Amino acid sequence: MGGKKFVDEARKIIGNDVIALFLAYNIKHLDWIKNYKNALFSNKPNFYEEYLNCFNDEFYDKKYKILELKGTIENHYKVKFNFDYNFLYYPKYKDGGSFSKLTF
């Protein structure tokens, strides 16, 4: 399964177009990723690390950190990514329960 198909399926389960970072050495993937909703692209290891650090518990405002990184990546690759402000919204999230109780 390719990365795009995996993200498409995961987003169906989650119920929203949550953020995704696509990692690829081939920069040609940027052509479709820049238009794919709430997605970032990188072929640079430092951007992978910065992305993961955005989810670190020490950052209260994860959305701000991600948008800051988005701007840095856009400047680096000279593109504009297709984002909305619901990229961290998980409508089907439940704070408790068991995986065995999930239904799709």
C-alpha positions as CSV (number, residue, x, y, z in Angstrom):
1,M,0.0,0.0,0.0
2,G,1.3,3.4,-0.9
3,G,1.6,6.3,1.5
4,K,-1.3,8.2,0.0
5,K,-3.6,5.2,0.2
6,F,-2.6,4.5,3.8
7,V,-3.3,8.1,4.8
8,D,-6.7,8.1,2.9
9,E,-7.7,4.9,4.8
10,A,-6.5,6.3,8.2
11,R,-8.4,9.5,7.6
12,K,-11.6,7.6,7.0
13,I,-11.2,5.9,10.3
14,I,-10.3,9.1,12.1
15,G,-13.2,11.0,10.4
16,N,-11.2,14.0,9.3
17,D,-8.3,15.1,7.0
18,V,-5.8,15.2,9.9
19,I,-2.2,16.3,9.2
20,A,0.2,13.9,7.4
21,L,3.9,14.2,6.7
22,F,5.0,12.4,3.5
23,L,8.6,11.5,3.4
24,A,10.1,10.8,0.0
25,Y,13.5,11.2,-1.6
26,N,11.9,11.9,-5.0
27,I,10.9,15.6,-5.0
28,K,8.4,14.9,-7.8
29,H,6.0,13.7,-5.1
30,L,5.8,17.3,-4.0
31,D,3.7,18.0,-7.1
32,W,0.7,16.1,-5.8
33,I,1.4,16.5,-2.0
34,K,1.2,20.3,-2.1
35,N,-2.5,20.0,-3.3
36,Y,-3.4,17.1,-0.9
37,K,-5.3,18.5,2.1
38,N,-3.4,19.0,5.3
39,A,-0.2,17.4,4.1
40,L,3.4,18.3,4.3
41,F,6.4,16.9,2.3
42,S,10.0,16.5,3.2
43,N,13.1,14.8,1.9
44,K,15.2,16.4,4.6
45,P,15.9,14.6,8.0
46,N,15.8,17.9,10.0
47,F,12.2,18.5,8.9
48,Y,11.2,15.0,10.1
49,E,12.6,15.7,13.5
50,E,11.0,19.1,13.7
51,Y,7.6,17.6,12.8
52,L,7.8,15.0,15.5
53,N,8.9,17.5,18.0
54,C,5.7,19.6,17.3
55,F,3.9,16.8,19.2
56,N,6.1,17.0,22.2
57,D,4.2,17.6,25.4
58,E,6.4,20.6,26.3
59,F,4.6,22.6,23.5
60,Y,1.2,23.7,24.7
61,D,0.2,25.1,21.3
62,K,0.9,22.2,18.9
63,K,-1.1,23.9,16.2
64,Y,1.1,27.0,16.3
65,K,4.3,24.9,16.1
66,I,3.0,22.9,13.2
67,L,2.0,26.1,11.3
68,E,5.4,27.5,12.0
69,L,7.0,24.4,10.6
70,K,4.6,24.4,7.6
71,G,5.8,28.0,6.8
72,T,9.5,26.9,7.0
73,I,8.9,23.9,4.7
74,E,6.9,26.1,2.3
75,N,9.8,28.6,2.1
76,H,12.3,25.8,1.7
77,Y,10.5,24.1,-1.2
78,K,8.9,27.3,-2.6
79,V,5.4,25.9,-2.5
80,K,2.1,26.5,-0.7
81,F,0.4,23.5,1.0
82,N,-3.3,23.0,1.0
83,F,-4.3,23.4,4.7
84,D,-7.4,24.1,6.7
85,Y,-7.6,24.8,10.4
86,N,-9.0,21.4,11.4
87,F,-5.8,19.5,10.8
88,L,-5.6,18.4,14.4
89,Y,-9.3,17.6,14.9
90,Y,-10.0,14.0,15.7
91,P,-13.8,13.8,15.8
92,K,-13.9,10.0,16.6
93,Y,-11.5,10.2,19.5
94,K,-12.6,8.6,22.8
95,D,-10.8,9.2,26.0
96,G,-11.5,5.7,27.3
97,G,-12.6,2.3,26.2
98,S,-11.2,-0.7,24.5
99,F,-10.0,-1.3,21.0
100,S,-12.2,-4.4,20.8
101,K,-15.3,-2.1,21.3
102,L,-14.5,-0.1,18.1
103,T,-16.9,-0.4,15.2
104,F,-16.5,0.9,11.7
